[in-house]
Amino acid sequence: MTTKLPINLADLLRQRTVEGERIEYKAGWNPESVLHTMCAFANDFHNLGGGYIVIGVEEKNGRPVLPPKGVDPDNLDAIQKEILNLGHHALLPSYHPLSTSYVVEGKPVLIL
């Protein structure tokens, strides 16, 4: 998708406008880990408005480690297609998060 998310990327990476419990950082693409987080944010038991998954940014003690590791730019489309597939086949009801890629400090990252 080419639509950018309705949040300032710098604020998201520095947790200035979104609380830490609504942001999950993933160093790389791990479908099972991302699926678990997608499911948790989709359920939104605390009515916080979901959350953000940042793929390509490692975390330490809940905080992002910069510069980012990034995601292989040749795999971005394939990852986004797999996310759609997971949302359709692995979650009931189906769930399809918004996703977009950004370049952070020269590295592509994917944000859901």
Secondary structure as GFF3:
##gff-version 3
##sequence-region A 1 112
A	DSSP	alpha_helix	9	13	.	.	.	ID=ss1
A	DSSP	three_ten_helix	20	22	.	.	.	ID=ss2
A	DSSP	beta_strand	23	26	.	.	.	ID=ss3
A	DSSP	alpha_helix	31	43	.	.	.	ID=ss4
A	DSSP	beta_strand	52	55	.	.	.	ID=ss5
A	DSSP	beta_strand	59	60	.	.	.	ID=ss6
A	DSSP	beta_strand	63	64	.	.	.	ID=ss7
A	DSSP	three_ten_helix	73	75	.	.	.	ID=ss8
A	DSSP	alpha_helix	76	89	.	.	.	ID=ss9
A	DSSP	beta_strand	100	104	.	.	.	ID=ss10
A	DSSP	beta_strand	107	111	.	.	.	ID=ss11
###
